[in-house]
Amino acid sequence: MNTSIKTAKVYDEIIEFIAAGTTPETVVNFQLSDTAKERLEDLVYRAKTEGLTGEDKRELDLFLTLEHMMMLAKARAYQYIKSGE
């Protein structure tokens, strides 16, 4: 698994996405980069197998919080799209 990405990188991806301006459609279609997804997979795998350091646990917790936030934003954006039809 790739462990080169740090939390700030994922955070930066989301901040850049928001700062660039969003529409309901772009929110619904937002995806993290493959590198960020690989890092998340690595953290989850290690959490289930060998355990995580405190820093890695905080990073995984942040990933999960951001993922939850994006799921809520996507659901709301989808409602905006549907109400506009």
Distance bins in CASP14 RR format, pairs under 12 A and 6 or more apart:
PFRMAT RR
TARGET T0000
AUTHOR 0000-0000-0000
RMODE 2
METHOD distances of the structure
MODEL  1
1 35 0 0 0 0 0 1 0 0 0 0 0
1 37 0 0 0 0 0 1 0 0 0 0 0
1 38 1 0 0 1 0 0 0 0 0 0 0
1 39 0 0 0 0 1 0 0 0 0 0 0
1 40 0 0 0 0 1 0 0 0 0 0 0
1 41 1 0 0 1 0 0 0 0 0 0 0
1 42 1 1 0 0 0 0 0 0 0 0 0
1 43 0 0 0 0 1 0 0 0 0 0 0
1 44 0 0 0 0 1 0 0 0 0 0 0
1 45 1 0 0 1 0 0 0 0 0 0 0
1 46 1 0 0 1 0 0 0 0 0 0 0
1 49 0 0 0 0 0 1 0 0 0 0 0
1 50 0 0 0 0 0 1 0 0 0 0 0
2 9 0 0 0 0 0 1 0 0 0 0 0
2 33 0 0 0 0 0 1 0 0 0 0 0
2 34 0 0 0 0 1 0 0 0 0 0 0
2 35 1 0 0 1 0 0 0 0 0 0 0
2 36 0 0 0 0 1 0 0 0 0 0 0
2 37 0 0 0 0 1 0 0 0 0 0 0
2 38 1 0 1 0 0 0 0 0 0 0 0
2 39 1 0 0 1 0 0 0 0 0 0 0
2 40 0 0 0 0 0 1 0 0 0 0 0
2 41 0 0 0 0 1 0 0 0 0 0 0
2 42 1 0 0 1 0 0 0 0 0 0 0
2 43 0 0 0 0 0 1 0 0 0 0 0
2 45 0 0 0 0 0 1 0 0 0 0 0
3 9 0 0 0 0 0 1 0 0 0 0 0
3 35 0 0 0 0 0 1 0 0 0 0 0
3 38 0 0 0 0 1 0 0 0 0 0 0
3 39 1 0 0 1 0 0 0 0 0 0 0
3 40 0 0 0 0 0 1 0 0 0 0 0
3 41 0 0 0 0 0 1 0 0 0 0 0
3 42 1 0 1 0 0 0 0 0 0 0 0
3 43 0 0 0 0 1 0 0 0 0 0 0
3 45 0 0 0 0 0 1 0 0 0 0 0
3 46 0 0 0 0 1 0 0 0 0 0 0
3 52 0 0 0 0 0 1 0 0 0 0 0
3 53 0 0 0 0 0 1 0 0 0 0 0
3 55 0 0 0 0 0 1 0 0 0 0 0
3 56 0 0 0 0 1 0 0 0 0 0 0
3 59 0 0 0 0 0 1 0 0 0 0 0
4 35 1 0 0 1 0 0 0 0 0 0 0
4 36 0 0 0 0 0 1 0 0 0 0 0
4 38 0 0 0 0 1 0 0 0 0 0 0
4 39 1 0 0 1 0 0 0 0 0 0 0
4 42 0 0 0 0 1 0 0 0 0 0 0
5 11 0 0 0 0 0 1 0 0 0 0 0
5 12 0 0 0 0 0 1 0 0 0 0 0
5 13 0 0 0 0 1 0 0 0 0 0 0
5 32 0 0 0 0 1 0 0 0 0 0 0
5 33 0 0 0 0 1 0 0 0 0 0 0
5 34 0 0 0 0 0 1 0 0 0 0 0
5 35 1 0 1 0 0 0 0 0 0 0 0
5 36 1 0 1 0 0 0 0 0 0 0 0
5 37 0 0 0 0 1 0 0 0 0 0 0
5 38 1 0 0 1 0 0 0 0 0 0 0
5 39 1 0 1 0 0 0 0 0 0 0 0
5 40 0 0 0 0 1 0 0 0 0 0 0
5 41 0 0 0 0 0 1 0 0 0 0 0
5 42 0 0 0 0 1 0 0 0 0 0 0
5 43 0 0 0 0 0 1 0 0 0 0 0
5 59 0 0 0 0 1 0 0 0 0 0 0
5 63 0 0 0 0 0 1 0 0 0 0 0
6 12 0 0 0 0 1 0 0 0 0 0 0
6 13 0 0 0 0 0 1 0 0 0 0 0
6 35 0 0 0 0 0 1 0 0 0 0 0
6 36 0 0 0 0 0 1 0 0 0 0 0
6 39 0 0 0 0 1 0 0 0 0 0 0
6 43 0 0 0 0 0 1 0 0 0 0 0
6 55 0 0 0 0 1 0 0 0 0 0 0
6 56 0 0 0 0 0 1 0 0 0 0 0
6 58 0 0 0 0 0 1 0 0 0 0 0
6 59 1 0 0 1 0 0 0 0 0 0 0
6 62 0 0 0 0 0 1 0 0 0 0 0
6 63 0 0 0 0 0 1 0 0 0 0 0
7 13 0 0 0 0 0 1 0 0 0 0 0
7 14 0 0 0 0 0 1 0 0 0 0 0
7 36 0 0 0 0 1 0 0 0 0 0 0
7 39 0 0 0 0 1 0 0 0 0 0 0
7 40 0 0 0 0 0 1 0 0 0 0 0
7 43 0 0 0 0 1 0 0 0 0 0 0
7 55 0 0 0 0 1 0 0 0 0 0 0
7 56 0 0 0 0 1 0 0 0 0 0 0
7 57 0 0 0 0 0 1 0 0 0 0 0
7 58 1 0 0 1 0 0 0 0 0 0 0
7 59 1 0 1 0 0 0 0 0 0 0 0
7 60 0 0 0 0 1 0 0 0 0 0 0
7 61 0 0 0 0 1 0 0 0 0 0 0
7 62 1 0 1 0 0 0 0 0 0 0 0
7 63 1 0 0 1 0 0 0 0 0 0 0
7 64 0 0 0 0 0 1 0 0 0 0 0
7 65 0 0 0 0 0 1 0 0 0 0 0
7 66 0 0 0 0 1 0 0 0 0 0 0
8 14 0 0 0 0 0 1 0 0 0 0 0
8 15 0 0 0 0 1 0 0 0 0 0 0
8 16 0 0 0 0 0 1 0 0 0 0 0
8 36 0 0 0 0 0 1 0 0 0 0 0
8 39 0 0 0 0 0 1 0 0 0 0 0
8 59 0 0 0 0 1 0 0 0 0 0 0
8 62 0 0 0 0 1 0 0 0 0 0 0
9 15 0 0 0 0 0 1 0 0 0 0 0
9 16 0 0 0 0 0 1 0 0 0 0 0
9 32 0 0 0 0 1 0 0 0 0 0 0
9 33 0 0 0 0 1 0 0 0 0 0 0
9 35 1 0 0 1 0 0 0 0 0 0 0
9 36 1 0 0 1 0 0 0 0 0 0 0
9 37 0 0 0 0 0 1 0 0 0 0 0
9 38 0 0 0 0 0 1 0 0 0 0 0
9 39 1 0 0 1 0 0 0 0 0 0 0
9 40 0 0 0 0 0 1 0 0 0 0 0
9 59 0 0 0 0 0 1 0 0 0 0 0
9 62 0 0 0 0 0 1 0 0 0 0 0
9 63 0 0 0 0 0 1 0 0 0 0 0
9 66 0 0 0 0 0 1 0 0 0 0 0
10 16 0 0 0 0 0 1 0 0 0 0 0
10 17 0 0 0 0 0 1 0 0 0 0 0
10 32 1 0 0 1 0 0 0 0 0 0 0
10 33 0 0 0 0 1 0 0 0 0 0 0
10 35 0 0 0 0 1 0 0 0 0 0 0
10 36 1 0 1 0 0 0 0 0 0 0 0
10 37 0 0 0 0 1 0 0 0 0 0 0
10 38 0 0 0 0 0 1 0 0 0 0 0
10 39 1 0 0 1 0 0 0 0 0 0 0
10 40 1 0 0 1 0 0 0 0 0 0 0
10 43 0 0 0 0 0 1 0 0 0 0 0
10 59 0 0 0 0 1 0 0 0 0 0 0
10 60 0 0 0 0 0 1 0 0 0 0 0
10 62 1 0 0 1 0 0 0 0 0 0 0
10 63 1 0 0 1 0 0 0 0 0 0 0
10 64 0 0 0 0 0 1 0 0 0 0 0
10 65 0 0 0 0 0 1 0 0 0 0 0
10 66 1 0 0 1 0 0 0 0 0 0 0
10 67 0 0 0 0 1 0 0 0 0 0 0
10 70 0 0 0 0 0 1 0 0 0 0 0
11 17 0 0 0 0 0 1 0 0 0 0 0
11 18 0 0 0 0 0 1 0 0 0 0 0
11 32 0 0 0 0 0 1 0 0 0 0 0
11 36 0 0 0 0 1 0 0 0 0 0 0
11 39 0 0 0 0 0 1 0 0 0 0 0
11 59 0 0 0 0 0 1 0 0 0 0 0
11 62 1 0 0 1 0 0 0 0 0 0 0
11 63 0 0 0 0 1 0 0 0 0 0 0
11 65 0 0 0 0 0 1 0 0 0 0 0
11 66 1 0 0 1 0 0 0 0 0 0 0
11 69 0 0 0 0 0 1 0 0 0 0 0
12 18 0 0 0 0 0 1 0 0 0 0 0
12 19 0 0 0 0 1 0 0 0 0 0 0
12 32 0 0 0 0 0 1 0 0 0 0 0
12 33 0 0 0 0 0 1 0 0 0 0 0
12 35 0 0 0 0 0 1 0 0 0 0 0
12 36 0 0 0 0 1 0 0 0 0 0 0
12 66 0 0 0 0 0 1 0 0 0 0 0
13 19 0 0 0 0 0 1 0 0 0 0 0
13 20 0 0 0 0 0 1 0 0 0 0 0
13 30 0 0 0 0 1 0 0 0 0 0 0
13 31 0 0 0 0 1 0 0 0 0 0 0
13 32 1 0 0 1 0 0 0 0 0 0 0
13 33 1 0 0 1 0 0 0 0 0 0 0
13 34 0 0 0 0 0 1 0 0 0 0 0
13 35 0 0 0 0 1 0 0 0 0 0 0
13 36 1 0 0 1 0 0 0 0 0 0 0
13 37 0 0 0 0 0 1 0 0 0 0 0
13 39 0 0 0 0 0 1 0 0 0 0 0
13 40 0 0 0 0 0 1 0 0 0 0 0
13 63 0 0 0 0 0 1 0 0 0 0 0
13 66 0 0 0 0 1 0 0 0 0 0 0
13 70 0 0 0 0 0 1 0 0 0 0 0
14 20 0 0 0 0 0 1 0 0 0 0 0
14 22 0 0 0 0 0 1 0 0 0 0 0
14 27 0 0 0 0 0 1 0 0 0 0 0
14 30 0 0 0 0 1 0 0 0 0 0 0
14 31 0 0 0 0 0 1 0 0 0 0 0
14 32 0 0 0 0 1 0 0 0 0 0 0
14 33 0 0 0 0 0 1 0 0 0 0 0
14 36 0 0 0 0 1 0 0 0 0 0 0
14 62 0 0 0 0 0 1 0 0 0 0 0
14 63 0 0 0 0 0 1 0 0 0 0 0
14 65 0 0 0 0 0 1 0 0 0 0 0
14 66 1 0 0 1 0 0 0 0 0 0 0
14 67 0 0 0 0 0 1 0 0 0 0 0
14 69 0 0 0 0 1 0 0 0 0 0 0
14 70 1 0 0 1 0 0 0 0 0 0 0
14 73 0 0 0 0 0 1 0 0 0 0 0
15 21 0 0 0 0 0 1 0 0 0 0 0
15 22 0 0 0 0 0 1 0 0 0 0 0
15 66 0 0 0 0 0 1 0 0 0 0 0
16 22 0 0 0 0 0 1 0 0 0 0 0
16 30 0 0 0 0 0 1 0 0 0 0 0
16 32 0 0 0 0 0 1 0 0 0 0 0
16 33 0 0 0 0 0 1 0 0 0 0 0
16 36 0 0 0 0 0 1 0 0 0 0 0
17 23 0 0 0 0 0 1 0 0 0 0 0
17 26 1 0 0 1 0 0 0 0 0 0 0
17 27 0 0 0 0 1 0 0 0 0 0 0
17 29 0 0 0 0 0 1 0 0 0 0 0
17 30 1 0 1 0 0 0 0 0 0 0 0
17 31 0 0 0 0 1 0 0 0 0 0 0
17 32 0 0 0 0 1 0 0 0 0 0 0
17 33 0 0 0 0 0 1 0 0 0 0 0
17 36 0 0 0 0 0 1 0 0 0 0 0
17 66 0 0 0 0 0 1 0 0 0 0 0
17 69 0 0 0 0 0 1 0 0 0 0 0
17 70 0 0 0 0 1 0 0 0 0 0 0
17 73 0 0 0 0 0 1 0 0 0 0 0
18 26 0 0 0 0 0 1 0 0 0 0 0
18 27 0 0 0 0 1 0 0 0 0 0 0
18 30 0 0 0 0 1 0 0 0 0 0 0
18 66 0 0 0 0 0 1 0 0 0 0 0
18 69 0 0 0 0 0 1 0 0 0 0 0
18 70 0 0 0 0 0 1 0 0 0 0 0
18 73 0 0 0 0 1 0 0 0 0 0 0
20 26 0 0 0 0 1 0 0 0 0 0 0
20 27 0 0 0 0 0 1 0 0 0 0 0
20 30 0 0 0 0 0 1 0 0 0 0 0
21 27 0 0 0 0 1 0 0 0 0 0 0
21 30 0 0 0 0 0 1 0 0 0 0 0
22 28 0 0 0 0 1 0 0 0 0 0 0
22 29 0 0 0 0 0 1 0 0 0 0 0
22 30 0 0 0 0 1 0 0 0 0 0 0
22 70 0 0 0 0 0 1 0 0 0 0 0
22 73 0 0 0 0 1 0 0 0 0 0 0
22 74 0 0 0 0 0 1 0 0 0 0 0
22 76 0 0 0 0 0 1 0 0 0 0 0
22 77 0 0 0 0 1 0 0 0 0 0 0
22 80 0 0 0 0 0 1 0 0 0 0 0
23 29 0 0 0 0 1 0 0 0 0 0 0
23 30 0 0 0 0 0 1 0 0 0 0 0
23 73 0 0 0 0 0 1 0 0 0 0 0
23 77 0 0 0 0 1 0 0 0 0 0 0
23 80 0 0 0 0 1 0 0 0 0 0 0
23 81 0 0 0 0 1 0 0 0 0 0 0
24 30 0 0 0 0 0 1 0 0 0 0 0
24 73 0 0 0 0 1 0 0 0 0 0 0
24 74 0 0 0 0 1 0 0 0 0 0 0
24 75 0 0 0 0 0 1 0 0 0 0 0
24 76 0 0 0 0 1 0 0 0 0 0 0
24 77 1 1 0 0 0 0 0 0 0 0 0
24 78 1 0 0 1 0 0 0 0 0 0 0
24 79 0 0 0 0 1 0 0 0 0 0 0
24 80 1 0 1 0 0 0 0 0 0 0 0
24 81 1 0 1 0 0 0 0 0 0 0 0
24 82 0 0 0 0 1 0 0 0 0 0 0
24 83 0 0 0 0 1 0 0 0 0 0 0
24 84 0 0 0 0 1 0 0 0 0 0 0
24 85 0 0 0 0 0 1 0 0 0 0 0
25 74 0 0 0 0 0 1 0 0 0 0 0
25 77 1 0 0 1 0 0 0 0 0 0 0
25 78 0 0 0 0 1 0 0 0 0 0 0
25 80 0 0 0 0 1 0 0 0 0 0 0
25 81 1 0 0 1 0 0 0 0 0 0 0
25 82 0 0 0 0 0 1 0 0 0 0 0
25 84 0 0 0 0 0 1 0 0 0 0 0
26 70 0 0 0 0 0 1 0 0 0 0 0
26 73 0 0 0 0 0 1 0 0 0 0 0
26 74 0 0 0 0 0 1 0 0 0 0 0
26 77 0 0 0 0 1 0 0 0 0 0 0
26 80 0 0 0 0 0 1 0 0 0 0 0
26 81 0 0 0 0 0 1 0 0 0 0 0
27 69 0 0 0 0 0 1 0 0 0 0 0
27 70 0 0 0 0 1 0 0 0 0 0 0
27 71 0 0 0 0 0 1 0 0 0 0 0
27 72 0 0 0 0 0 1 0 0 0 0 0
27 73 1 0 1 0 0 0 0 0 0 0 0
27 74 1 0 1 0 0 0 0 0 0 0 0
27 75 0 0 0 0 1 0 0 0 0 0 0
27 76 1 0 0 1 0 0 0 0 0 0 0
27 77 1 1 0 0 0 0 0 0 0 0 0
27 78 0 0 0 0 1 0 0 0 0 0 0
27 79 0 0 0 0 0 1 0 0 0 0 0
27 80 0 0 0 0 1 0 0 0 0 0 0
27 81 0 0 0 0 1 0 0 0 0 0 0
28 70 0 0 0 0 0 1 0 0 0 0 0
28 71 0 0 0 0 0 1 0 0 0 0 0
28 73 0 0 0 0 1 0 0 0 0 0 0
28 74 1 0 1 0 0 0 0 0 0 0 0
28 75 0 0 0 0 1 0 0 0 0 0 0
28 76 0 0 0 0 1 0 0 0 0 0 0
28 77 1 0 1 0 0 0 0 0 0 0 0
28 78 1 0 1 0 0 0 0 0 0 0 0
28 79 0 0 0 0 0 1 0 0 0 0 0
28 80 0 0 0 0 1 0 0 0 0 0 0
28 81 1 0 0 1 0 0 0 0 0 0 0
28 82 0 0 0 0 0 1 0 0 0 0 0
29 70 0 0 0 0 0 1 0 0 0 0 0
29 73 0 0 0 0 0 1 0 0 0 0 0
29 74 0 0 0 0 1 0 0 0 0 0 0
29 77 0 0 0 0 1 0 0 0 0 0 0
29 78 0 0 0 0 0 1 0 0 0 0 0
29 81 0 0 0 0 0 1 0 0 0 0 0
30 36 0 0 0 0 0 1 0 0 0 0 0
30 66 0 0 0 0 0 1 0 0 0 0 0
30 67 0 0 0 0 0 1 0 0 0 0 0
30 69 0 0 0 0 0 1 0 0 0 0 0
30 70 1 0 0 1 0 0 0 0 0 0 0
30 71 0 0 0 0 0 1 0 0 0 0 0
30 73 0 0 0 0 1 0 0 0 0 0 0
30 74 1 0 0 1 0 0 0 0 0 0 0
30 77 0 0 0 0 1 0 0 0 0 0 0
31 37 0 0 0 0 1 0 0 0 0 0 0
31 67 0 0 0 0 0 1 0 0 0 0 0
31 70 0 0 0 0 1 0 0 0 0 0 0
31 74 0 0 0 0 0 1 0 0 0 0 0
32 38 0 0 0 0 1 0 0 0 0 0 0
32 39 0 0 0 0 1 0 0 0 0 0 0
32 40 1 0 0 1 0 0 0 0 0 0 0
32 41 0 0 0 0 0 1 0 0 0 0 0
32 63 0 0 0 0 1 0 0 0 0 0 0
32 66 0 0 0 0 1 0 0 0 0 0 0
32 67 0 0 0 0 1 0 0 0 0 0 0
32 70 0 0 0 0 1 0 0 0 0 0 0
33 39 0 0 0 0 1 0 0 0 0 0 0
33 40 0 0 0 0 0 1 0 0 0 0 0
34 40 0 0 0 0 0 1 0 0 0 0 0
34 41 0 0 0 0 0 1 0 0 0 0 0
35 41 0 0 0 0 0 1 0 0 0 0 0
35 42 0 0 0 0 0 1 0 0 0 0 0
36 42 0 0 0 0 0 1 0 0 0 0 0
36 43 0 0 0 0 0 1 0 0 0 0 0
36 59 0 0 0 0 0 1 0 0 0 0 0
36 62 0 0 0 0 0 1 0 0 0 0 0
36 63 0 0 0 0 1 0 0 0 0 0 0
36 66 0 0 0 0 1 0 0 0 0 0 0
36 67 0 0 0 0 0 1 0 0 0 0 0
36 70 0 0 0 0 0 1 0 0 0 0 0
37 43 0 0 0 0 0 1 0 0 0 0 0
37 44 0 0 0 0 0 1 0 0 0 0 0
37 63 0 0 0 0 0 1 0 0 0 0 0
37 67 0 0 0 0 0 1 0 0 0 0 0
38 44 0 0 0 0 0 1 0 0 0 0 0
38 45 0 0 0 0 0 1 0 0 0 0 0
38 63 0 0 0 0 0 1 0 0 0 0 0
39 45 0 0 0 0 0 1 0 0 0 0 0
39 46 0 0 0 0 0 1 0 0 0 0 0
39 56 0 0 0 0 0 1 0 0 0 0 0
39 59 0 0 0 0 1 0 0 0 0 0 0
39 60 0 0 0 0 1 0 0 0 0 0 0
39 62 0 0 0 0 0 1 0 0 0 0 0
39 63 0 0 0 0 1 0 0 0 0 0 0
40 46 0 0 0 0 0 1 0 0 0 0 0
40 47 0 0 0 0 0 1 0 0 0 0 0
40 56 0 0 0 0 0 1 0 0 0 0 0
40 59 0 0 0 0 1 0 0 0 0 0 0
40 60 1 0 0 1 0 0 0 0 0 0 0
40 61 0 0 0 0 0 1 0 0 0 0 0
40 62 0 0 0 0 0 1 0 0 0 0 0
40 63 1 0 1 0 0 0 0 0 0 0 0
40 64 0 0 0 0 1 0 0 0 0 0 0
40 66 0 0 0 0 1 0 0 0 0 0 0
40 67 0 0 0 0 1 0 0 0 0 0 0
41 47 0 0 0 0 0 1 0 0 0 0 0
41 48 0 0 0 0 0 1 0 0 0 0 0
41 60 0 0 0 0 0 1 0 0 0 0 0
41 63 0 0 0 0 0 1 0 0 0 0 0
42 48 0 0 0 0 0 1 0 0 0 0 0
42 49 0 0 0 0 0 1 0 0 0 0 0
42 50 0 0 0 0 0 1 0 0 0 0 0
42 51 0 0 0 0 0 1 0 0 0 0 0
42 52 0 0 0 0 0 1 0 0 0 0 0
42 56 0 0 0 0 1 0 0 0 0 0 0
42 59 0 0 0 0 0 1 0 0 0 0 0
42 60 0 0 0 0 1 0 0 0 0 0 0
42 63 0 0 0 0 0 1 0 0 0 0 0
43 49 0 0 0 0 0 1 0 0 0 0 0
43 50 0 0 0 0 0 1 0 0 0 0 0
43 51 0 0 0 0 1 0 0 0 0 0 0
43 52 1 0 0 1 0 0 0 0 0 0 0
43 53 0 0 0 0 0 1 0 0 0 0 0
43 54 0 0 0 0 0 1 0 0 0 0 0
43 55 0 0 0 0 0 1 0 0 0 0 0
43 56 1 0 0 1 0 0 0 0 0 0 0
43 57 0 0 0 0 1 0 0 0 0 0 0
43 58 0 0 0 0 0 1 0 0 0 0 0
43 59 1 0 0 1 0 0 0 0 0 0 0
43 60 1 0 1 0 0 0 0 0 0 0 0
43 61 0 0 0 0 1 0 0 0 0 0 0
43 62 0 0 0 0 0 1 0 0 0 0 0
43 63 1 0 0 1 0 0 0 0 0 0 0
43 64 0 0 0 0 1 0 0 0 0 0 0
43 67 0 0 0 0 0 1 0 0 0 0 0
44 50 0 0 0 0 0 1 0 0 0 0 0
44 51 0 0 0 0 0 1 0 0 0 0 0
44 52 0 0 0 0 1 0 0 0 0 0 0
44 56 0 0 0 0 0 1 0 0 0 0 0
44 57 0 0 0 0 0 1 0 0 0 0 0
44 59 0 0 0 0 0 1 0 0 0 0 0
44 60 1 0 0 1 0 0 0 0 0 0 0
44 61 0 0 0 0 0 1 0 0 0 0 0
44 63 0 0 0 0 1 0 0 0 0 0 0
44 64 0 0 0 0 1 0 0 0 0 0 0
44 67 0 0 0 0 0 1 0 0 0 0 0
45 51 0 0 0 0 1 0 0 0 0 0 0
45 52 0 0 0 0 0 1 0 0 0 0 0
45 56 0 0 0 0 0 1 0 0 0 0 0
45 60 0 0 0 0 0 1 0 0 0 0 0
46 52 1 0 1 0 0 0 0 0 0 0 0
46 53 0 0 0 0 1 0 0 0 0 0 0
46 54 0 0 0 0 0 1 0 0 0 0 0
46 56 1 0 0 1 0 0 0 0 0 0 0
46 57 0 0 0 0 0 1 0 0 0 0 0
46 59 0 0 0 0 0 1 0 0 0 0 0
46 60 0 0 0 0 1 0 0 0 0 0 0
47 53 0 0 0 0 0 1 0 0 0 0 0
47 54 0 0 0 0 0 1 0 0 0 0 0
47 56 1 0 0 1 0 0 0 0 0 0 0
47 57 1 0 0 1 0 0 0 0 0 0 0
47 58 0 0 0 0 0 1 0 0 0 0 0
47 59 0 0 0 0 0 1 0 0 0 0 0
47 60 1 0 0 1 0 0 0 0 0 0 0
47 61 0 0 0 0 0 1 0 0 0 0 0
47 63 0 0 0 0 0 1 0 0 0 0 0
47 64 0 0 0 0 0 1 0 0 0 0 0
48 60 0 0 0 0 0 1 0 0 0 0 0
50 56 0 0 0 0 0 1 0 0 0 0 0
51 57 0 0 0 0 1 0 0 0 0 0 0
51 60 0 0 0 0 0 1 0 0 0 0 0
52 58 0 0 0 0 1 0 0 0 0 0 0
52 59 0 0 0 0 1 0 0 0 0 0 0
52 60 1 0 0 1 0 0 0 0 0 0 0
52 61 0 0 0 0 1 0 0 0 0 0 0
52 63 0 0 0 0 0 1 0 0 0 0 0
53 59 0 0 0 0 1 0 0 0 0 0 0
53 60 0 0 0 0 0 1 0 0 0 0 0
54 60 0 0 0 0 1 0 0 0 0 0 0
54 61 0 0 0 0 1 0 0 0 0 0 0
55 61 0 0 0 0 0 1 0 0 0 0 0
55 62 0 0 0 0 0 1 0 0 0 0 0
56 62 0 0 0 0 0 1 0 0 0 0 0
56 63 0 0 0 0 0 1 0 0 0 0 0
57 63 0 0 0 0 0 1 0 0 0 0 0
57 64 0 0 0 0 0 1 0 0 0 0 0
58 64 0 0 0 0 0 1 0 0 0 0 0
58 65 0 0 0 0 0 1 0 0 0 0 0
59 65 0 0 0 0 0 1 0 0 0 0 0
59 66 0 0 0 0 0 1 0 0 0 0 0
60 66 0 0 0 0 0 1 0 0 0 0 0
60 67 0 0 0 0 0 1 0 0 0 0 0
61 67 0 0 0 0 0 1 0 0 0 0 0
61 68 0 0 0 0 0 1 0 0 0 0 0
62 68 0 0 0 0 0 1 0 0 0 0 0
62 69 0 0 0 0 0 1 0 0 0 0 0
63 69 0 0 0 0 0 1 0 0 0 0 0
63 70 0 0 0 0 0 1 0 0 0 0 0
64 70 0 0 0 0 0 1 0 0 0 0 0
64 71 0 0 0 0 0 1 0 0 0 0 0
65 71 0 0 0 0 0 1 0 0 0 0 0
65 72 0 0 0 0 0 1 0 0 0 0 0
66 72 0 0 0 0 0 1 0 0 0 0 0
66 73 0 0 0 0 0 1 0 0 0 0 0
67 73 0 0 0 0 0 1 0 0 0 0 0
67 74 0 0 0 0 0 1 0 0 0 0 0
68 74 0 0 0 0 0 1 0 0 0 0 0
68 75 0 0 0 0 0 1 0 0 0 0 0
69 75 0 0 0 0 0 1 0 0 0 0 0
69 76 0 0 0 0 0 1 0 0 0 0 0
70 76 0 0 0 0 0 1 0 0 0 0 0
70 77 0 0 0 0 1 0 0 0 0 0 0
71 77 0 0 0 0 0 1 0 0 0 0 0
71 78 0 0 0 0 0 1 0 0 0 0 0
72 78 0 0 0 0 0 1 0 0 0 0 0
72 79 0 0 0 0 0 1 0 0 0 0 0
73 79 0 0 0 0 0 1 0 0 0 0 0
73 80 0 0 0 0 0 1 0 0 0 0 0
74 80 0 0 0 0 0 1 0 0 0 0 0
74 81 0 0 0 0 0 1 0 0 0 0 0
75 81 0 0 0 0 0 1 0 0 0 0 0
75 82 0 0 0 0 0 1 0 0 0 0 0
76 82 0 0 0 0 0 1 0 0 0 0 0
76 83 0 0 0 0 0 1 0 0 0 0 0
77 83 0 0 0 0 0 1 0 0 0 0 0
77 84 0 0 0 0 0 1 0 0 0 0 0
78 84 0 0 0 0 0 1 0 0 0 0 0
78 85 0 0 0 0 0 1 0 0 0 0 0
79 85 0 0 0 0 0 1 0 0 0 0 0
END
